[in-house]
Amino acid sequence: MSRIAETFTNLRLKGQKALIPYVSCGDPSLEFTEQLVLKLVEAGADLVELGVPYSDPVADGPTIQKASQRALAGGITLEKIFQLAARLRSRVETPLILMTYYNPIYRFGLEKYVSRAQEAGIDGLIVPDLPPEEARILKQITDPAEIDLIFLAAPTSTAERMEKIAALARGFIYCVSVTGVTGSRENIASGLEAFLAQIRSHTDLPLAVGFGIKSPETAGKAAAIADGVIVGSSLIERIEENLPLVKDEPERVINEVCAYFASLKKAMENTHFAMN
């Protein structure tokens, strides 16, 4: 059983849902990201998604795009992120998931990328622009390395595509709550429950909802019908608002981000576990 599967199983036994923060590695510095992840784990992160900044992030909205630009301007590289992951792995048991687009993986080399991820202690990969029809080669490499390849499903996914995704996915399925790009929204989509029910008809894997989680209220609502909640943009917004403080008072900014994250966790505490 992978570390990701074990985490969801343990949460299920405790009647809890997973809260998964997305961080943009290197925004505004790699040192800040490292301390932020460690504090997020202390604040209750069940898994952590490490975002690889990319110049053309087609699935990401303005907040993550700006975070990526700040990180790239600061000199972030894939190799530095692998080194960051290795340091984090030596200090936490929390599953670490690497999220990036296919082009950086292709340019780095598929086998080299998976090998470095494995060496760094990465548990899963998310590649949002990799369709299941094109995933065969990467899956042939990740499966023996015991790295879960996590696929996205969207409200626009057909039943046929959901079946393909369910057949290939490991760890969990990343359920995009809305059509469009990442970014915090006032409410969860009205059709989310029906969308998750459709996916559940094809798989027993946990379902984690991302895109649009803005508040404890939206996190609680999503957790009531899913197995996990992924939050990214609303965390990054709090970093962005406090950028002038990061250099001299990074702990103050990290504490503010983690206090907000803990409020999401608390809102999810009493939700009913939905996985069958």
RARA-V721471 format. One record per backbone hydrogen bond with DSSP energy under -0.5 kcal/mol. NH is the residue of the N-H (numbers start at 1). CO is the residue of the C=O. If there is no record, write none. Layout:
NH;CO
NH;CO
This chain:
6;2
7;3
8;4
9;5
10;6
11;7
12;8
13;9
14;10
15;12
16;11
18;227
20;18
20;229
21;19
21;47
22;231
23;21
23;49
25;23
25;51
26;29
27;24
28;26
33;29
34;30
35;31
36;32
37;33
38;34
39;35
40;36
41;37
42;38
43;39
44;41
45;40
46;19
47;19
48;95
49;21
50;48
50;97
51;23
51;49
52;99
53;51
57;54
58;56
60;57
65;61
66;62
67;63
68;64
69;65
70;66
71;67
72;68
73;69
74;70
75;72
76;71
81;77
82;78
83;79
84;80
85;81
86;82
87;83
88;84
89;85
90;86
91;88
92;88
95;46
97;48
98;124
99;50
99;97
100;98
100;126
105;101
106;102
107;103
108;104
109;105
113;109
114;110
115;111
116;112
117;113
118;114
119;115
120;116
121;117
121;118
122;117
123;96
124;96
125;148
126;98
127;150
130;127
131;129
134;131
135;132
139;135
140;136
141;137
141;138
142;138
143;139
145;141
146;143
147;142
148;123
148;146
150;125
150;148
153;174
155;176
157;154
162;158
163;159
164;160
165;161
166;162
167;163
168;164
169;165
170;149
172;170
173;206
174;151
175;173
175;208
176;153
176;174
177;175
177;210
182;59
185;212
192;189
195;191
196;192
197;193
198;194
199;195
200;196
201;197
202;199
203;199
206;171
208;173
208;206
209;228
210;175
214;212
219;215
220;216
221;217
222;218
223;219
224;220
225;221
225;222
226;222
227;207
228;207
229;18
230;209
231;20
235;232
236;232
237;233
238;234
239;235
240;236
241;237
242;238
242;239
243;240
245;242
246;242
246;243
247;243
249;245
252;249
253;249
254;250
255;251
256;252
257;253
258;254
259;255
260;256
261;257
262;258
263;259
264;260
265;261
266;262
267;263
268;264
268;265
269;265
269;266
271;268
274;226
